[in-house]
C-alpha cells in the first residue's frame, strides 16, 4: 500500500482538502484505486458535538460516522463512499491507546507517544486502505505545520516514510502572498513553512504553491532552491473560479503522472477526467439565474457570514443547477432576521430550510415555510427543514394551535415532532456524542408522489463513469443518510393526512416518517434524511434536480 500525506503551511484554509480530493481524482483517472483520510487534531472523538460555526458542516458517512466536511469533498471528487475508518481525531487515538493500556494491552510497558501513539495512527491508516481495497491512501493532516497539537501526526508520517521509503510521499500545500504595494508574490512564508517541515525530519516531495495569481518562473526557481526541490515538483495552484476547476488545472501540470512515477504505480489512461471537464465547463456556461433563499441560523460567526455550515447542500444545488442549465444565486436569510423583519421571499424562485438544532430562529423558519406554501414557491426541507414544514402545516392547515417539536418546546400541547423513543434515554444520561440516528437507512417511497417521480425521472445515467447500481434506485426502496434525534409523531399521522399532508416515504417497518410533501403545489418536499450527502458532480441528486426544475419553471 502507498501513502500520500498532504500538509499545510503559513495559514489555514488554503485548500488542503480540495488538493487531497483532486489528487484522488487524478489518480482514479489513471486507474489507481484510492481512498482519502482526514486527520483532525481535536480531542473530540468525532465532529458530531462541534458547533457548525466552529468547524463547518458535519458530514455523515454511510456507516454513520460524524466527520469533518472535507470527507464530503473527497466523496464528491472521487465518487467513493467513505467509512468511519476514513476519519481520525486525536481524541480517537488517545482514547484507544489509554483503553488498551488499562486492559494491559501493552504488557506492562511504559506507554509513550512514540512508538505507541504513532503506531496506532499508522495502524488506522493501514486499515483505511485495506477496508476500502485501495492501493493509495491519501492522508490530509489537519491544521498547519508548526502547531503543537498536530505534531504527533507529522511524526507518524515521518516514521512511516522511514519504514517504507519508496511507498510514502509528502505533499506540502503552502502560500505565497501577493503584496499589492510592490506588485509581486513573496515566497519567504512558503520557504519558512517548508523549513519547519524539514526541522521535523520531513522533506516534501511536492510543493503545492497556493496564491492569488499564477506562480512565475522566478518564484518557482526560488522555491526549488530554498525548499530543496526540483522546479518540476512545484505545482502551481492559483485562485480559480470554482473548486471544480482545480483537478483540470493540476492535470495540465501532469501532477497525477508525477505522483505515479515517484510511487512506481501502474497506471492506465482513463476517461474520468474528460467527464469531469464537461461538468466543470457547465459551471461556466450557464447564464440564466435562479434565485434561491437558504433560511438557516448557522451563517454568522462574529462579523462574518460563513457558508461552510451547509456546504453539502450548496454543492448539491450547484450540481443540479448546472445540470439543468441554470446558474444558482444563493442568498442567505438568517432565520432570526426573518422573525424580526418578516422578509418577503416572493422574489425567490425557491426556498430551502436545511438542517439545524434547537429552538433559536425556528419561528423565522416557520414564517419562511408559510410563504413557500401559500405563494406556491418551490420548497425543499432537509431534516429539521422537514420537521419545521410539518409544524407549519399542523398549525396553519390542520388547525393544531401551538403545535411544535418537543426539541423546541417540551411542553407543547401538540408535539407533532417528538424525540425518538430510543433517544430519550440517551438524552436523560447526557449521552450526546454518536448516539443519534446516523448513517444510511432504507426508505420505502409511495407511488404517485413527487419524490418517487424524482428518483425515477432523474436516476443517474448508466453510462456515467460514477454510476453504481445501488446509488439511487428506481424501485420503491432507496437508501439515504440520516442524522437526527427527533421524528414525526405517529399519533398525529392520520389527522395530518386527513388535512392534506402526504406522507411519501416511510421506513420499511412503517414506523418512521422519512418524507412528506404537499399536493397542488409546484414542489413542496421535506425529507428526514440528507440527500445532499450523496449528491456528486457526475451524479447530481434526483431530489435536487427535481427541485431546481421546479425553480426553473417558476422563473419561466
Secondary structure, 3 states (H helix, E strand, C coil): CEEEEEEECCCCCCCHHHHHHHHHHHHHHCCCCEEEEEEECCCCCCCCCCCHHHHCCCEECCCCCEECCHHHHHHHHHCCCCCHHHEEEHHHHHHHHHHHHHCCCCCCCCCCHHHHHHHHHHHHHHHHHHHCCCCEEEEEECCCCCCCCCHHHHHHHHHHHHHCCCCEEEEEEEECCEECCCCEECCHHHHHHHHHHHHCCCCCCEEEEEECCCCCHHHHHHHHHHHCCCHHHEEEEECCCCHHHHHHHHHCCCHHHHHHHHHCCCCCCCCHHHHHHHHHHHHHHCCCEEEEEEEECCCEECCEECCHHHHHHHHHHHHHHHHCCCEEEEEEEEHHHHHHHCCCCCCCCEEEECCCCCCCCHHHHHHHHHHHHHCCCEEEEECHHHHHHHHHHHHHCCCCCCCEECCCCCCCCCEEEEECHHHHHHHHCCCCCCCCEEEEEEEEECCCCHHHHHHHHHCCCCCCCCCCCCCCCCCCEEEEEEEECEEECHHHHHHHHHCCEEEEEECCCCCCEEEEEECCCCCEEEECCCHHHHCECCECCHHHHHHHHHHHHHHC
